[in-house]
Amino acid sequence: MAKMTAAEAAIHVLKKEGVDVTFGLPGAAINPFYAAMRKVGGVDHVLARHVEGASHMAEGYTRTEAGNIGVCVGTSGPAGTDMITGLYSASADSIPILCVTGQAPAAKLHKEDFQAVDIQAIAEPVTKWAITVLEPAQVPRAFQKAFQLMRSSRPGPVLIDLPIDVQMSEIEFDPDTYEPLPAYKPSASRAQIEKALGMLNESEKPLLVAGGGIINADASDLLTEFAETAGIPVIPTLMGWGAIPDDHELMAGMVGLQTHHRYGNATMLESDFVMGIGNRWANRHTGDVATYTEGRQFVHVDIEPFQIGRIFGPDYGIVSDAKAALELFVEVAKEWKAAGKLKDRSAWAKECYDRKRDTAMLRKTDFKETPVKPQRVYQEMNKAFGKNTRYVSSIGLSQIAGAQFLHVYKPRHWINCGQAGPLGWTISAALGVRRADPKTDIVALSGDYDFQFMIEELAVGAQFNLPYIHVLVNNSYLGLIRQSQRGFDMDYQVQLAFENINCPEINGYGVDHVSVVEGLGCKAIRVTDPEEIAPAFEKAKQLKEEYQVPVVVEVILERITNISMSGKDLSTVNEFEALAENETDAPSSIASLR
């Protein structure tokens, strides 16, 4: 057996569990952990500018590739509390990240020592497990248990809090014979799959709702195979977007109050049977539950037992990992199809496909006005960025419009914090995505307020050469909140506009983002005319390759644009802008691009 500090044993466990990078900031109470990282080697580190930023970098890292687990590290006290937002975001979206914090000496935890806070109690509601480890010999086993928990059942985050004296204590540990613990994932039985498929077979207009659990389980190919075998159209949720390519003939569109396609909502309202796999029935997807469920049967497949029935009681529920369930669905569907037992769904599939191609179901994007309308930005993004692009976004009208107008063709190519939606997430997450994937094109999307929240993290991209393109749509407003304030007949404390004495040329749009971005070591381009957007994207690609830093393309928008959405149900979406009258009004729609 080898003698080493508990912190060194923790680093060995990280390496054995597949971790080769962490994101964070050192501090006095976590310095022994950093010393161990330096001594043991094999685990790289990205120095964040804010500890919340480190937690979102870890999220982006996890979300990029199947099997990844991002690790964020911080010192005691406020470092841990700063990371709570990242833990909440990860927990809400079933994303495993490991948060490691330093802590005051164990004997002083009850004595109001400097920066001593009960981070275990604070983190418990937003983690699968949170623990302050008081015995040095338990440290490697705490990390071992953490990885097992993060990977088991519904994935999620864990926090391990390490008092400084515990980190520095010597223990016996043999890293050479260490083995990760097996993860537990429930699996559907064949009888359950046959019952669910039998219910689907009795319906006339069935749909599959593909949730983020399919992407978490790395089961997107199985979903597509099942849909093709059974001939069933697919509705991905926002977190499941990319599980089936946007241009697949069975991709029927997204559904919801905000992030939806008009043809997707129309198809949902026409259906009579819905099978949800790995989804939560989130309220911005369903809207009014009575409208969503009326006249339909539901089957719900989810890895978390208590998720089934949480929003409404399905007609049948199956507790299963999405991949395990889909493997059986494919197997049984192929058998039934070969035996002539599966209904022919070609007419229903064609109806959904035709609806998707119907110009009357499209929103106009080809606006030529100045200031720029946001719809034009997404039209140009579709033209400029290819099918292999990974999009990163968080919240706001920019994200909602992005989901309505952009196209995603692969799993983990729409990387979005779906449930928590913390402002400032996008820059940090995009850096984590880039650290996980050095090669694929990455394009982030933010409104001006999301962008300003954690803008300092751009310096991380400059320091560590993490290049990506960030599209900043700037209307100098809290746009989503301003739109929701219409219901209160006010426009109050949501304007970000002011006359910038140092930058009069931006005409009252407030913050000079170009100067700030360049001051942080990155590159930036400002666009004010719709015809300048496409050349700006091409220039951004060149700058990104030449300088290997983040490149921001800021598009100055008209101050007020209301984006299509509903406050109630799928049947009452308000359209504030013109709809397409022909394909030239929506030249980058998925129908036009086929």
Secondary structure as GFF3:
##gff-version 3
##sequence-region A 1 594
A	DSSP	beta_strand	2	5	.	.	.	ID=ss1
A	DSSP	alpha_helix	6	16	.	.	.	ID=ss2
A	DSSP	beta_strand	21	24	.	.	.	ID=ss3
A	DSSP	three_ten_helix	28	30	.	.	.	ID=ss4
A	DSSP	alpha_helix	31	40	.	.	.	ID=ss5
A	DSSP	beta_strand	44	47	.	.	.	ID=ss6
A	DSSP	alpha_helix	51	64	.	.	.	ID=ss7
A	DSSP	beta_strand	70	74	.	.	.	ID=ss8
A	DSSP	alpha_helix	78	82	.	.	.	ID=ss9
A	DSSP	alpha_helix	84	92	.	.	.	ID=ss10
A	DSSP	beta_strand	97	103	.	.	.	ID=ss11
A	DSSP	three_ten_helix	106	108	.	.	.	ID=ss12
A	DSSP	alpha_helix	119	123	.	.	.	ID=ss13
A	DSSP	three_ten_helix	124	126	.	.	.	ID=ss14
A	DSSP	beta_strand	129	132	.	.	.	ID=ss15
A	DSSP	three_ten_helix	136	138	.	.	.	ID=ss16
A	DSSP	alpha_helix	139	151	.	.	.	ID=ss17
A	DSSP	beta_strand	158	163	.	.	.	ID=ss18
A	DSSP	alpha_helix	164	168	.	.	.	ID=ss19
A	DSSP	beta_strand	170	173	.	.	.	ID=ss20
A	DSSP	three_ten_helix	175	177	.	.	.	ID=ss21
A	DSSP	alpha_helix	190	202	.	.	.	ID=ss22
A	DSSP	beta_strand	206	210	.	.	.	ID=ss23
A	DSSP	alpha_helix	212	216	.	.	.	ID=ss24
A	DSSP	alpha_helix	220	230	.	.	.	ID=ss25
A	DSSP	beta_strand	234	236	.	.	.	ID=ss26
A	DSSP	alpha_helix	262	270	.	.	.	ID=ss27
A	DSSP	beta_strand	273	277	.	.	.	ID=ss28
A	DSSP	alpha_helix	283	286	.	.	.	ID=ss29
A	DSSP	alpha_helix	289	293	.	.	.	ID=ss30
A	DSSP	beta_strand	297	302	.	.	.	ID=ss31
A	DSSP	three_ten_helix	305	307	.	.	.	ID=ss32
A	DSSP	beta_strand	316	319	.	.	.	ID=ss33
A	DSSP	alpha_helix	322	338	.	.	.	ID=ss34
A	DSSP	alpha_helix	346	357	.	.	.	ID=ss35
A	DSSP	three_ten_helix	359	361	.	.	.	ID=ss36
A	DSSP	alpha_helix	374	384	.	.	.	ID=ss37
A	DSSP	beta_strand	390	393	.	.	.	ID=ss38
A	DSSP	alpha_helix	397	405	.	.	.	ID=ss39
A	DSSP	beta_strand	414	416	.	.	.	ID=ss40
A	DSSP	alpha_helix	425	436	.	.	.	ID=ss41
A	DSSP	beta_strand	442	447	.	.	.	ID=ss42
A	DSSP	alpha_helix	448	453	.	.	.	ID=ss43
A	DSSP	three_ten_helix	455	457	.	.	.	ID=ss44
A	DSSP	alpha_helix	458	463	.	.	.	ID=ss45
A	DSSP	beta_strand	469	474	.	.	.	ID=ss46
A	DSSP	alpha_helix	479	484	.	.	.	ID=ss47
A	DSSP	three_ten_helix	485	488	.	.	.	ID=ss48
A	DSSP	three_ten_helix	504	506	.	.	.	ID=ss49
A	DSSP	alpha_helix	513	519	.	.	.	ID=ss50
A	DSSP	beta_strand	523	527	.	.	.	ID=ss51
A	DSSP	three_ten_helix	530	532	.	.	.	ID=ss52
A	DSSP	alpha_helix	533	547	.	.	.	ID=ss53
A	DSSP	beta_strand	551	556	.	.	.	ID=ss54
A	DSSP	three_ten_helix	583	585	.	.	.	ID=ss55
A	DSSP	alpha_helix	590	593	.	.	.	ID=ss56
###
